[in-house]
Amino acid sequence: MAWRNSLGVKVMLAFVVGAALSVLLIVAAASVLVHSSGNVLEGIDVADAARDMSDELRFDARGVPVGLGNGHDDREKDFGLANDFKLDWIFESLRQESAYRVLDASGRVVLLSPAGAAFWPDDPAARRLARTRFEFAHAGVAMRGATEPVWHQGRVWYLQLAVSRRFLHLMYEAFALPFTGASISLFTLVLLLVFGPCVYLTLRYALRPVQQLSEAAADISPRSLHARLAAPQVPREIAPLVDSFNRVLERLERGYRIQQEFLATAAHELKTPLALVRAQIELGPPTEQRELLLRDVAHMSRQVQQLLHLAEASEAQNYRPGEVDVHEVLHEAASYLQRMADAAEVRLELPPRPHPERWRADHGALFTLLKNLLENAVQHTPPGTLVRVELAAGRLSVRDWGPGVSPDELPLLFARFWRGPHRRDLGAGLGLSICHEIAQAHGWQLQASRAEPGLRMVLCAPGMAAGAGTQPRA
């Protein structure tokens, strides 16, 4: 499928896969930390809480700790709490789950929470002033504790906080995990619904110059090989490709010009020798081979002339466009071919001339085009039949009643040097190629279709509105 090779689709898929993997990694990391490293997290939380509580420690005039909660912070002011607000109510409500105490440098307890001294181990060594974190059991419940030093007026005090593991586990299960899941879900939605469209719009903006380059490259043809791709807005990664493509166009243009010049020069140089050969044969004594030689020379002269016309038709600078009456040029071409048509016993049926049909074209090129179309039809239609020409606004058709061509041969009609099997003369197969080159140079469309019987050649000039879509009668 074409979308598999789309750069934009690949980048979007990379974003979606990356976002999904990021979310999965976050979920996995959170699960591992919560379930496998719960002890570590609980210890960190208790230590952080002790550190925060040390800032709330109140001292009396002698510098001795007397309680927690030294007034009110900004949030307390917003809720209108009194200045004597203390944190003791927390430990009063949860005296079986949490407690704190303050010790001096010698390990003597100077301040206790409402849980009292019974909450703490009796062993003085269990005060663990030198350790930041510790564990013990109270009433069969595992506790986690943390010690935080507090310096005040040159003296050091130690604030110890202990919280039961079951309370910490409840906080994780009831609050931390649900909030973590909600946060991950919100992060996923933001990642997909906000960053996804941003990535899509960014890709459209970034790839727009590439699309413009593609359209510009598609418009380049043998008639516009002088055109080059502009690369000011092209992404830096694609600029070398554009430069290489432009250099390829330069080489192609140079080779195409050389080929066209060689073709025109060779055809022009061969015209004079062939004319001299023909003159020598005609002036020589009559022989049995004279007619064959003259016919061969005529055939070669015709091929050379068609090669010259083909080279001239391929160059747009050879045209001098102007307002041309198509009826007039058509009758000129028919008059030029009338002797050939009479010899082939073919009648040329031209359209009436109720009013002039003017196209913007080069007179000589249009004459060559119409002459070749009529000549091709005469060469393929049987004796006793006709070649019918119809002309409407912006559309001209030439139809013969010959054997026509098979559907497989229709694309070959405008190929150089291709000749149909029913042609009566020894043409080079360049007539319709010349017609096609002239039509392209003028911006016209030349198409062939089966007429059953015969072949219909249709020349359309875009921009001529009326009659451009009509079909010629059978």
Secondary structure as UniProt FT lines:
FT   HELIX           2..5
FT   HELIX           7..31
FT   HELIX           32..36
FT   HELIX           38..54
FT   TURN            55..56
FT   STRAND          57..59
FT   TURN            61..62
FT   STRAND          65..68
FT   HELIX           74..78
FT   TURN            79..80
FT   TURN            83..84
FT   HELIX           88..93
FT   TURN            94..97
FT   STRAND          98..103
FT   TURN            105..106
FT   STRAND          109..112
FT   TURN            114..115
FT   HELIX           117..119
FT   HELIX           124..127
FT   TURN            129..130
FT   STRAND          133..138
FT   TURN            139..140
FT   STRAND          141..152
FT   TURN            153..154
FT   STRAND          155..164
FT   HELIX           165..171
FT   HELIX           172..176
FT   HELIX           177..190
FT   HELIX           191..195
FT   HELIX           196..218
FT   HELIX           222..224
FT   TURN            225..226
FT   TURN            236..238
FT   HELIX           239..283
FT   TURN            288..289
FT   HELIX           290..313
FT   HELIX           316..318
FT   STRAND          322..325
FT   HELIX           326..343
FT   TURN            344..345
FT   STRAND          347..349
FT   STRAND          358..361
FT   HELIX           363..380
FT   TURN            383..384
FT   STRAND          386..392
FT   TURN            393..394
FT   STRAND          395..399
FT   HELIX           407..412
FT   TURN            413..414
FT   TURN            416..417
FT   TURN            421..422
FT   HELIX           431..442
FT   STRAND          445..450
FT   STRAND          455..460
FT   TURN            462..463
FT   TURN            466..469
//
